[in-house]
């Protein structure tokens, strides 16, 4: 009985820290997922978030075109970010038009993105009009992996969900997407 109790206590002590690490990992992921970043306008990027308690939306822009001007220093991260980086790049107030065009806030960003296709960097897209008309699959272009997909599922097969996505030529097409 003493050996059983010792073994159970040992197993409990070994598993509890793992469970806590898993919970902490999910908490960090949840926190970081509440921030959304728009890098489509590089070198200027936009970071937006919504405060969970009050629902206030925030959006800041950072101009990275002066990245090579950041001083090379050895110091703690807080002092470096708030003492060196932020004063260099600044974050001027955004106009309502700029905020509407570049900031998302809340959970407006689609959770779906183009599903990876083996080792390829893109995936084929199919004409949505022909699919809606007669169910045929006619390829109309290609789209990069991890491009944002529309939230509406237009077709679901075993292992695949097909959504609308726009490629860099501006063509809309059906492709396989995942969350």
C-alpha positions as CSV (number, residue, x, y, z in Angstrom):
1,X,0.0,0.0,0.0
2,X,2.9,2.3,0.9
3,X,4.5,1.7,-2.5
4,X,1.2,2.3,-4.4
5,X,0.7,5.6,-2.6
6,X,4.3,6.6,-3.3
7,X,3.9,5.8,-7.0
8,X,0.6,7.6,-7.3
9,X,2.0,10.7,-5.6
10,X,5.1,10.6,-7.9
11,X,2.9,10.3,-11.0
12,X,0.7,13.2,-9.8
13,X,3.7,15.4,-9.1
14,X,5.1,14.6,-12.6
15,X,1.8,15.3,-14.4
16,X,0.6,18.4,-12.7
17,X,3.4,20.7,-14.0
18,X,2.8,19.4,-17.6
19,X,-0.9,20.2,-17.2
20,X,-0.1,23.7,-16.0
21,X,2.4,24.2,-18.9
22,X,-0.4,23.2,-21.3
23,X,-2.8,25.6,-19.7
24,X,-0.3,28.5,-19.8
25,X,0.5,27.7,-23.4
26,X,-3.2,28.0,-24.4
27,X,-3.5,31.2,-22.3
28,X,-0.6,32.8,-24.2
29,X,-2.0,31.6,-27.5
30,X,-5.4,33.1,-26.6
31,X,-3.8,36.4,-25.6
32,X,-1.7,36.7,-28.8
33,X,-4.7,35.6,-31.0
34,X,-6.6,38.7,-29.7
35,X,-4.1,40.9,-31.6
36,X,-4.4,41.2,-35.3
37,X,-1.7,42.3,-37.7
38,X,-2.0,43.6,-41.2
39,X,1.3,43.4,-43.1
40,X,-0.2,43.9,-46.6
41,X,1.0,47.5,-46.6
42,X,4.7,46.8,-45.8
43,X,6.9,48.5,-44.7
44,X,4.0,50.1,-42.7
45,X,2.2,47.5,-40.6
46,X,-1.0,47.9,-38.5
47,X,-1.7,46.1,-35.2
48,X,-5.2,46.2,-33.9
49,X,-7.0,44.7,-30.9
50,X,-10.1,45.0,-28.9
51,X,-10.1,45.2,-25.1
52,X,-12.1,42.3,-23.7
53,X,-13.5,44.2,-20.7
54,X,-14.8,47.3,-22.4
55,X,-14.8,46.3,-26.1
56,X,-12.8,49.4,-27.0
57,X,-11.1,49.1,-30.4
58,X,-7.5,50.1,-30.9
59,X,-5.2,50.3,-33.9
60,X,-1.6,51.4,-34.1
61,X,0.7,51.7,-37.1
62,X,4.4,51.0,-37.2
63,X,6.6,52.2,-40.1
64,X,9.4,49.7,-40.5
65,X,11.1,51.5,-43.4
66,X,13.6,52.8,-40.9
67,X,14.4,49.4,-39.4
68,X,18.2,49.8,-40.0
69,X,18.2,52.9,-37.8
70,X,17.3,50.9,-34.6
71,X,20.3,51.2,-32.3
72,X,22.2,48.0,-31.4
73,X,22.2,47.7,-27.7
74,X,22.3,45.2,-24.9
75,X,19.5,46.0,-22.4
76,X,16.3,44.5,-21.1
77,X,13.4,44.1,-23.5
78,X,11.0,46.6,-21.9
79,X,13.6,49.4,-21.9
80,X,14.6,48.6,-25.5
81,X,11.1,48.6,-26.8
82,X,9.7,51.6,-24.9
83,X,13.0,53.6,-24.8
84,X,14.5,53.0,-28.2
85,X,12.1,51.3,-30.7
86,X,8.8,53.1,-30.1
87,X,10.3,56.6,-30.0
88,X,12.1,55.9,-33.3
89,X,9.1,54.6,-35.2
90,X,6.4,56.5,-33.4
91,X,2.8,55.8,-34.0
92,X,0.9,58.8,-35.3
93,X,-2.8,58.9,-35.0
94,X,-4.6,57.2,-37.9
95,X,-7.3,58.9,-39.9
96,X,-10.7,57.2,-39.9
97,X,-10.3,56.3,-43.5
98,X,-6.8,54.7,-42.9
99,X,-8.2,52.8,-39.9
100,X,-11.2,51.5,-41.8
101,X,-9.0,50.3,-44.7
102,X,-6.2,48.8,-42.7
103,X,-7.4,47.8,-39.2
104,X,-9.7,45.0,-38.3
105,X,-10.4,45.1,-34.6
106,X,-12.4,42.4,-32.8
107,X,-12.8,39.0,-34.5
108,X,-13.6,40.3,-38.0
109,X,-10.6,38.6,-39.6
110,X,-11.7,35.3,-41.1
111,X,-10.4,32.3,-39.1
112,X,-10.0,30.4,-42.4
113,X,-6.9,30.3,-44.6
114,X,-5.9,28.3,-47.7
115,X,-5.0,24.8,-46.7
116,X,-1.3,23.8,-47.3
117,X,-0.8,21.7,-50.4
118,X,2.1,19.3,-49.7
119,X,5.3,21.3,-50.3
120,X,3.8,23.6,-52.8
121,X,3.5,27.3,-52.1
122,X,0.1,27.7,-53.7
123,X,-3.1,25.8,-54.4
124,X,-5.5,25.8,-57.4
125,X,-8.7,27.8,-57.5
126,X,-11.8,26.8,-59.3
127,X,-14.5,29.0,-61.0
128,X,-17.3,29.6,-58.5
129,X,-19.8,30.5,-61.1
130,X,-19.4,27.3,-63.1
131,X,-19.5,25.3,-59.9
132,X,-22.8,27.0,-58.8
133,X,-24.3,26.5,-62.3
134,X,-23.6,22.8,-62.9
135,X,-21.2,21.6,-60.3
136,X,-18.2,21.4,-62.6
137,X,-14.6,22.0,-61.4
138,X,-12.8,24.4,-63.9
139,X,-9.5,25.8,-62.7
140,X,-9.3,29.6,-62.9
141,X,-6.0,30.3,-61.2
142,X,-3.8,29.7,-58.2
143,X,-3.7,31.2,-54.7
144,X,-0.9,31.4,-52.2
145,X,-1.0,29.1,-49.1
146,X,-2.3,30.9,-45.9
147,X,-4.2,33.5,-47.9
148,X,-7.4,34.6,-46.1
149,X,-10.6,32.7,-47.1
150,X,-14.2,33.8,-46.8
151,X,-16.1,32.4,-43.8
152,X,-18.9,30.8,-45.8
153,X,-18.4,27.1,-46.7
154,X,-19.6,26.5,-50.2
155,X,-18.8,22.8,-50.4
156,X,-17.7,20.3,-47.8
157,X,-16.1,16.9,-48.7
158,X,-14.3,14.4,-46.5
159,X,-11.2,16.3,-45.3
160,X,-11.8,19.5,-47.3
161,X,-13.9,22.6,-46.9
162,X,-14.2,24.9,-50.0
163,X,-14.5,28.6,-49.5
164,X,-14.2,31.7,-51.8
165,X,-10.8,33.3,-51.9
166,X,-9.3,36.1,-54.0
167,X,-5.9,35.6,-55.6
168,X,-3.3,38.3,-56.2
169,X,-4.7,38.9,-59.7
170,X,-8.0,39.8,-58.1
171,X,-9.9,36.7,-59.3
172,X,-12.3,35.0,-57.0
173,X,-12.2,31.2,-56.8
174,X,-13.1,28.2,-54.8
175,X,-10.3,26.5,-52.9
176,X,-9.7,24.2,-49.9
177,X,-9.4,26.2,-46.6
178,X,-8.9,25.3,-43.0
179,X,-9.2,27.1,-39.7
